[in-house]
Amino acid sequence: MIDFSKLIRELREMAEKLPNWKFLLIWSVLFILSVGYFIGQVRWW
């Protein structure tokens, strides 16, 4: 299982070093991947 609090903390630290558009781009990609993953998991049930 992924430790989400640690992941979010690392992403926040990265985000402080990145410009806003890159930050939003990374988050949108992660969001799409996670949604796609969850849909794939639900489909198998």
Backbone as a ProteinNet text record, in pm:
[ID]
protein_1_A
[PRIMARY]
MIDFSKLIRELREMAEKLPNWKFLLIWSVLFILSVGYFIGQVRWW
[TERTIARY]
84.5	0	88	46.6	123.4	94.9	200.6	184.9	153.7	23	-20.5	25.2	29.3	71.3	216.5	302.1	441.3	450.9	371.8	370.8	328.6	221.8	170.9	274.5	341.5	444.3	558.3	601.6	708.5	664.3	539.2	486.8	480.5	443.4	439.7	578.6	678.5	815.7	862.7	829	862	790.9	663.5	580.9	638.3	698.4	757.1	873.6	939.6	1053.7	1011.2	890.1	843.4	754.6	752.1	652.5	511.6	413.9	275	222.1	252.9	196.2	249.3	377.5	432.8	368.2	348	282.8	143.3	65.6	-70	-67.2	29	41.7	69	164.4	197.7	77.2	8	-109.1	-219.3	-243.1	-349.4	-315.2	-187.7	-145.4	-163.7	-120	-136.7	-283.9	-366.3	-509.9	-571.8	-538.2	-590.9	-545.2	-418	-366.7	-436.2	-455.8	-520.5	-666.6	-736.8	-876.6	-884.1	-795.7	-791.9	-763.4	-671.7	-637.9	-758	-826.6	-942.8	-1056.2	-1078.6	-1181.2	-1145.5	-1018.3	-972	-993.9	-968.4	-988.9	-1136.7	-1221.6	-1365.5	-1422.9	-1374.9	-1424.6	-1405.6	-1299.5	-1270.3	-1356.9	-1420.9	-1501.9	-1623
-120.1	0	125.1	223	347.2	437.5	498.5	596.3	732.7	764.9	884	1013.4	1017.5	1140.1	1173.5	1069.4	1090.1	1135.9	1073.2	1107.9	1253.1	1294	1430.9	1530.9	1497.3	1585.5	1604	1494.1	1502.5	1584.6	1566.2	1642.9	1791.9	1824.4	1965.8	2027.2	1952	2002.5	2024	1929.5	1943.9	2064.4	2081.6	2188.5	2326.4	2339.6	2468.3	2505.8	2404.8	2429.4	2448.2	2407.8	2413	2534.7	2583.3	2684.2	2626.4	2714.3	2671	2582.2	2614.4	2535.9	2393.6	2376.6	2241.1	2164.9	2233.1	2173.3	2122.8	2207.1	2169.1	2055.8	2059.3	1954.5	1819.5	1816.6	1692.8	1641.2	1729.4	1687.5	1634.3	1699.8	1653	1515.8	1493.1	1361.3	1256.1	1286.2	1192	1163	1266.1	1250.2	1158.8	1182.3	1099.4	954.7	934.2	798.7	728.6	798.8	737.3	704.7	795.1	768.6	648.7	643.8	530.7	400.6	405.2	286.9	238.7	330.1	292.2	237.5	296.8	245.8	103.6	80.6	-53	-153.4	-112.2	-200.2	-232	-130	-148.5	-241.2	-228.7	-308.3	-458.7	-493.7	-635.8	-696.5	-615.2	-670.1	-744
0	0	0	-76.8	-89.5	30.6	84.3	192.6	129.9	122.7	50.1	116.6	250	318.5	284.1	277.9	240.1	95	8.5	-133.1	-153.8	-85.1	-96.7	-45.6	65.4	120.2	19.7	-43.5	-142.7	-263.4	-305.9	-418.8	-386.5	-262.5	-221.9	-224.5	-177.6	-179.5	-322.7	-411.6	-552.6	-612.5	-575.6	-631.8	-599.2	-481.1	-442.5	-533.8	-590.8	-679	-824.4	-857	-995.4	-1020.6	-1145.1	-1183.1	-1174.6	-1161.5	-1141.9	-1253.4	-1378.1	-1488.3	-1486.8	-1451	-1442.8	-1328.4	-1216.8	-1100.9	-1137.7	-1204.9	-1245.9	-1347.3	-1438	-1539	-1473.1	-1379.5	-1308.7	-1231.7	-1159.3	-1081.5	-1170.6	-1285.8	-1376.3	-1432.9	-1466.5	-1515.9	-1407.4	-1284.7	-1173.4	-1148.2	-1154.4	-1131.6	-1236.9	-1364	-1473.2	-1456.7	-1423	-1403.8	-1288.8	-1176.8	-1060.5	-1089.8	-1159.2	-1196.5	-1290.1	-1389	-1481.4	-1408.7	-1311.8	-1233	-1152.6	-1084.5	-1003.1	-1089.2	-1205.7	-1297.3	-1340.2	-1370.1	-1407.2	-1295.3	-1170.7	-1055.2	-1037.3	-1047	-1026.7	-1133.4	-1255	-1365.6	-1341.1	-1270.3	-1245.6	-1136.7	-1054.9	-945.2	-997.4
[MASK]
+++++++++++++++++++++++++++++++++++++++++++++

